[in-house]
Amino acid sequence: MDKPISILVAEDDSDISRLLCSIITKSGYLPQPAFSGTEALLYLEQRQWSMVLLDLMLPGMTGEELLNWIRVRGSMPVLIISAKGEQQTKVSALRGGADDFITKPFDIEEVSARIDSHLRRFMQIIPSASARILQYNGLVLDCDSKVVTAEGAEVALTAREYEILQLLLSEPRKVFTKANLYESVWGEPYYGDDNTVNVHVSNLRGKLAKTAPGSDYIETVWGMGYRLKS
């Protein structure tokens, strides 16, 4: 049986929360309301979610703070639903990692359609637990042969570079901190030595750029870490 699609609804207005949960239920998904940023964080820490609908003006912990927390640790789609409709607010949220921004008051059918659209796109890029081929935006990694190609051309990588790329490809939308990368790839506790990770990521970027000129696959999220560029 397929795992049910569960959506966290972080919205402090009870009427709007009920409406969003109703939209989600009618689409065949499972909603979970959270009425404060603090409550939403508790749910996020407990389990994985297929999507988060996020209000920006939440008590306890703001939507912006939650978005930052999610993007460091996860890759699920985040749809902002907010009364703060100023252009700069939208731009900041999208640059901060939100996948979409819907302004209140909203159209029910539009919200339903956007939820479906983002879920379809997200499910297409998640590799299954048994996946032997990881691919994203022109990058292909064969877990059996250990062959990596960029735009169809093979890339010669060291073992560490291969493992870093494999980790990034496993969750292409997630921001991996340097501690994430070091502890996962080197298998040792991270004590703040950025140089080791920086050098290997730089070498990996250089090899990918040489193999596929004009392509930029790895993005630096300043103050946070690295992820694959969308």
Sequence and secondary structure as in RCSB ss.txt:
>XXXX:A:sequence
MDKPISILVAEDDSDISRLLCSIITKSGYLPQPAFSGTEALLYLEQRQWSMVLLDLMLPGMTGEELLNWIRVRGS
MPVLIISAKGEQQTKVSALRGGADDFITKPFDIEEVSARIDSHLRRFMQIIPSASARILQYNGLVLDCDSKVVTA
EGAEVALTAREYEILQLLLSEPRKVFTKANLYESVWGEPYYGDDNTVNVHVSNLRGKLAKTAPGSDYIETVWGMG
YRLKS
>XXXX:A:secstr
     EEEEE S HHHHHHHHHHHHHTT EEEEESSHHHHHHHHHHS  SEEEE SS SSS HHHHHHHHHHH  
S EEEEES   HHHHHHHHHTT SEEEESS  HHHHHHHHHHHHHHHHHH   TT SEEEETTEEEETTTTEEEE
TTEEE   HHHHHHHHHHHHSTTS B HHHHHHHHT S   S HHHHHHHHHHHHHHHHHHSTT   EEEETTTE
EEE  
